[in-house]
Amino acid sequence: MSKIMAPEEPRRPVLAVVVVTAAIVLLVLAAVGLEVRAADGAREGDEAAALQAEVLLQGLRSTYSRVGGVQARFVQTSSGSSYLEPLVQTGQLAWKRPGLLRWDFQTPTARLYLSDGSTLWVVEEAERRCTVYRGVDASLKRFFGFLTGMEDVKKHFDVSVVLSGDELLEGHHVLELRPNDGEASVQQAFVRIDQKSGFVASVVLLSPFGDRTQTVLESIRTDADLPDSSFKFERQEGYEWIEASLP
């Protein structure tokens, strides 16, 4: 029987990397354009659903095309076969064009994820350890490609409007994304958009292994400009420095 590793294990980062990256990327997917359709099984109102989706995406494009970066608090809840019990983590995140990412997990265990779009640093201050991944997996590279407009989202995702089901949330529009890549680390994603603010309020990611991760964004800001140095980690004396590669 394969070993079930602790959900916070830094040397098992693939799902965590995809989760933290996808949550930010989904904030700005509309800026590069999406092709949408009515959800399967919708009987009446297919045309209305398609129109709603197009209006929704136009609003997102207008909102996020002017955004150079995003900062927010987050509450992330993960559960499923990879977790002995549900894991709730909180902290701060920041994203900056063209592909800089900073996820600061503060509770229950401090851990910092930094990326300049090609290198990932996982910093554990309490253990004085930094694990460096020089090559990211295909999903991470693809997500960053979306941010810079280098890849066509329509080639990789089937996008639909959610009209019913458990992922609907009052006061929110919901989009469903299904990767066309059968080997994708994320099997399905739900993006909830606040009807009042027009901002993405939460993202739900489902893995092929039955894991579910919900990231709720709070206190979203677009007016803060962090220096590029905030998204990198320089080698420091006293830190164990581990060069690693993703499976």
C-alpha angles and dihedrals in degrees: 000000000000118000118256104223124209111273091236094051105136093206091061097060105140098097092036091052093050092046096052093042097044093051091060096038092054088059090068106027091109091060089072095041134257133215110223138190136184114274118266112267096030105139107177126032099026091144091047090050092051091049091048090052093050092049089047093051092047088055092049092048090052092048101044101033087073094047118100093180146353133222125185147146115252141200112199122191120188128185140158141081094328092058127068087206134356112291118214117192130177136189147105131302136192134185127187132183134293095022113311115142134187122178114178110192106196106170141077089357124011113237130152125209115196129177137174091194097271106041126050123205120194107195123194106184096184091057092037089232135135123190114200125202111192095183121046124207123262094264094054093048091048093050091052088048088060091054092057095040091245095126133047111240091206090066092061110027138055104208126198141166114250110229100171142004142076095304094064114108126193113254093019139096113222129209124191121212123193118185114232089213107095091206095053117136089223113058098183138000134196120201117198116202121197108238093213103045099028090225126125105259102184144357127211118199125192121196127210087248095062098260119143124202122183120190116192117194121212136180092016115198130186099174099075119096112198118195117253089245088070089070098055135063119217120208110267133197112256095029123115104233116208121188107204142165131218117249 
